[in-house]
Amino acid sequence: MTNPPRHFQLHRDTDVSGVSGTGHVADGVIFSDGHAAVHWLGRWPTTTPHPDGLVSVKGVHGHDGATRIVLLDSPEARLARIAQAH
C-alpha cells in the first residue's frame, strides 16, 4: 500500500524576492513516492516540480526561515474525516 498524498502550504513571513508577497503564497502536495509539487498563487501562478520532495522545497524556497512549510493533513486525519462522513 502506498501513502496517500499530503498537502501543504508555503507561508512567507518576509518576501525576500519582492515577488510573491507574504502570508499563504503557495499550495503544495507531497506524492506517495516522496516527490513534491508547489503551485504558486498570486499574479504569476506557476507550478514547480520538486523530485527531492520537501528537502528541495525548503532549500529552494525557504530563504533561511523566511518561508515556512505548513503541513495541512496527515493520513490519520484524512481517514478520520472519511470515516466520520460515512
Secondary structure, 3 states (H helix, E strand, C coil): CCCCCEEEEEEECCCCCCCCCCEEEEEEEECCCCCEEEEECCCCCCEEEECCCHHHHHHHHCHHHCEEEEECCCHHHHHHHHHHHC
